Amino acid sequence: MPRHPYRGRKDRNPDPHQFLLVTTKEGSFFRRRRGTVKPAPLNAPFRQSADGMSLSSPAVKRLRACLWEVLRGLAVGRIQARLSGRLNKAFLQNGRFDFSAFAGYEFQEDHPLDSLLLAPYTVQTEGGEARVRIPLDRRAVKQKSSLVSDYYFELVVVWGDAGREGGLRLDSVSSPLYPFGRSAKRCCELSLSLPGDGVPWMLLLKASCLEGRELAHHPRHYGMKVVAVGGEETGGRSQNSGVRRNGQQGKKATRHRGIKG
């Protein structure tokens, strides 16, 4: 005997105004529409969340279009849903689409930046400028395949209002190519200017590997992470996503430790 009086009877809806066809892997059935048995008003948090989601959809499209070039090589999966969730969270908390909810966000959950970049890098955001310092040696970046020959870094800042058409901007800078296996110790330093006070921004660090003269094909040879966010809602100061502070007072700096190989 069927568990539902209308299960399996897809061809006959008893009342289209009161019943809705539900299709599942176990079969199809009709159920009553919400609100037809008793009033089902939306509570205030649910209504606010629904309003935020309706506004975040175009905002996510603008953000993804802005990030299109730097997403090259990454396996971002359901990025639309993940970006939407973070933008909606920021909207509910601050009343605008800023980047406060993106602190520490990994663009590749299966291949995080810290599984590729093993060196403890430092992020500083002061004086209207963001600086990233990466000490390099033979084990700074993990060589996950014998096919990859070189690597390089990109520092990206995204800033502006995702809720407005044409309101987002992106600036980036790239490092030179570094060959794997070189023993000489050196340092990679990247810097970018930050927008003025009151303008939301987020800072991304990306590591990429090459196979000869071409970019690597597998996403495990890439990693990109939001290493700092800032703007009016964070009090004009950055919210860095590192695992420990460097202990120096008076400087907004974060030291990030990679995963030991």
N, C-alpha and C positions, 0 to 999 in steps of 0.2 A: 504493500500500500504506500503511495507517495506521501512524503512528509509534509508537503504543502498542497492545499486543495487545487491549485492551478499549476503545479509543476508538470512540465512536459506538454502543456497545451499552448504552444507558441502561436497557434493559428487563430485563437479566439481570446481577445482581450475583453473581460467582462464589462469594464467601464474605463475607457482611455483617460477620463478626467480624474479617476481615483486610483487606477492601478498603473504600475510601471513594469515593463519587462526587464528582468535581470538575467543576464547570461553568465554562467560560471563554467568552470571545467567539469563540474559534476552534473551539468544540465542547465535548463532554463526554467524560469518560473516568474509569475507575476506577484508583485507585492504592492501594498498600498503606498501611495505617494505620501511624503512627509507633510503633516499638517491636516490630513483628511480625517483622522480619528480624533485628535485634539489639537488645539493651537500649538504651534511650534515657533515661537518668536526667537530671533537671534539675540543672544546676550551681547553686551557691549564689547568684551574682548574678541568674541568671534566676529562681530561686525567690523571691528577695527582691523582684524587680521585679513578679512576678506577684502576690505578696501585697499589695504596695503598690497595684497597679491595682485589686484587688478591694476594697480599703478606700477608694480615692480616688473611686470611682464615687458613693457616697452623699455624700461630702464635696463633690464638684463640684455636685451638685444643691442642696445647702444654700447654697453660695457663689453660684450663679446665682440662686437665689430671693432671696437677700439683696440682690443687685445689680439686681434686676428693674427697679426704678423708674429708676435712673440709666442703664440701658441704652437708654432710650427715644430713638428717633431714629437709633440706631447700626445699621450693617450688620455684625453681629458674626460672620457666617459660621459656621464649625465651632467655635464657642466651647467647646462641651462637650469636644472633644478637646484643645483648646489649654489650657484650664484644668486638665484632668486631667493633662496632661503636666507642667505646672509644679508642681502639688500633689504628684504622685508623685515628682518630682525632689527637692522639699524633704523629703518623707518618707524617701527613701533616704539623704539627706545628714544629716538632723537627727533622724530617728526620730519626727517628728510633722508635722502639717499646718500649717506656718507659711507666711509669705508671702515668704520670702527669695528664691525663684526668680522673683518677679514684678517685680523692680526694672527699670524702664524698659519695662514691658509696654505695648504699644499695643493697644487694644481694636478698632481698625479698621486693619488692615494696609494697605488701599488708601487710607485717608484718615487719616493720622496727625495727631496734635494739632499738631505743629510745622509742618505744611503750612497750617494755618488760623491758629494763633496765631504771629505773626511777631515779637512783642516779646520781648526777653530777660527772662524772669521769674525770680524768686529764691525758693527754698524754704529755710526755716529750721525746724529741729526742735530745740528746747531748752526746758528748764524745764517739761516736760510739755505743751508746746503746739507746734502746727505753724502756720507762717505762710507765706503765699504773697503776693508783691508783684509786680504786673504794671504796668509803666509804659504809659500809654495815649496814643496820638496818632492821627493820621489813618490810619496804616498798621499799627497794632497788631494788628488782625485782618483777614485778607484777605477782601474782599467778592467771593465767587466767582460771584455772580449779581446782576443789577440788581434782582431781586425781593426780596432780603433787605434788611431795613431796620435791624435792631438786633441786638445780641448781648449775651450775659451769660456769667458763669462760675459754676461750682459746684466747691466743695472738699469732698471726701468722704473719710471715714476708715472703713475696715472693720477690725474687730478681733475677736479671740476664737479659738475652737477649731472649725475646720471639721469635725473628726472626731467631734464630739459633737452630737447633736440639740439644736437651740436654742442652740448655743454661739456663734453669730455675731451681731454687732451692727453697726449702721451709723449714723453721724452725718453730717450735711451742712449746708452753708451756701451761700447763693446771693448773687451780687452784684446791684446794680441793673441796669437795662437801659441800654445805651450805644448811641446811634445812630451809624451809619456816617457818615463824612465830617466829623465835628466836629473842628476844628483845635486846640482848646484842649488843652494838655497837662495830664494829671492822672494819678492812680495808683489802681489797684484793689488793696485789701488784704483778704485773707480769712484767718481763723484758726479753728482747732478745737483742743479739748483732746484729748490723747493718753492712752491707757490706762496703767495702772501698769506697773512693771517686770515683765518675764517674760511679758507678754501680747503675742502677735504682732499686728501691725497693718500696714496698707498705706494710703498716702495717694494719692488720685486727684484729678487736675485735669481738668475737663471744660469745653469751650467749645461754646456752642450759639447758633445764629442764628434769627431770627424773620423771617417774611414778613408784615409788617403786625402783626396781633394774633394770628397763629397761628405755631406752631413750623414751621420749614422742613421741607419734605418729603424732600429728597434728603440722603442720609447724608454727602455731601461738606461740608455745612454744620455738621458736628459733629466733635468730636475729643475723645478721652479717653485719658489715659495715667497709669500709676502713676509718680509722681514721687518717692516715698520709701517705704521699708519699714523696719520695726524690730521689736524684741522681744528676748527672752532670747537667742536663737541668734545675734543680731548684736551681742552684748555690750552691750545696752541702748542702742545708738546707731543712728541711721538709716543706711541705705545708699541714698544719693540717686543718681538716675539721670541727672544732668546731664552735659554734655559738658566742663565745666571748672569748677574751683573758683574761688571769688572771692578766695582768697589771704589772708583774714583768719583768723588763728589764734585759737583759743579759741571759735569759733562754728561750729556745724554748719550750713553754708549752701552751697547750690549754685546757680549761675547757669546758666540754660538759655537757649541761643540758638535762636531760630526760624530757619526757612529764609527767605532773602531772597526777596521776591516779584519 
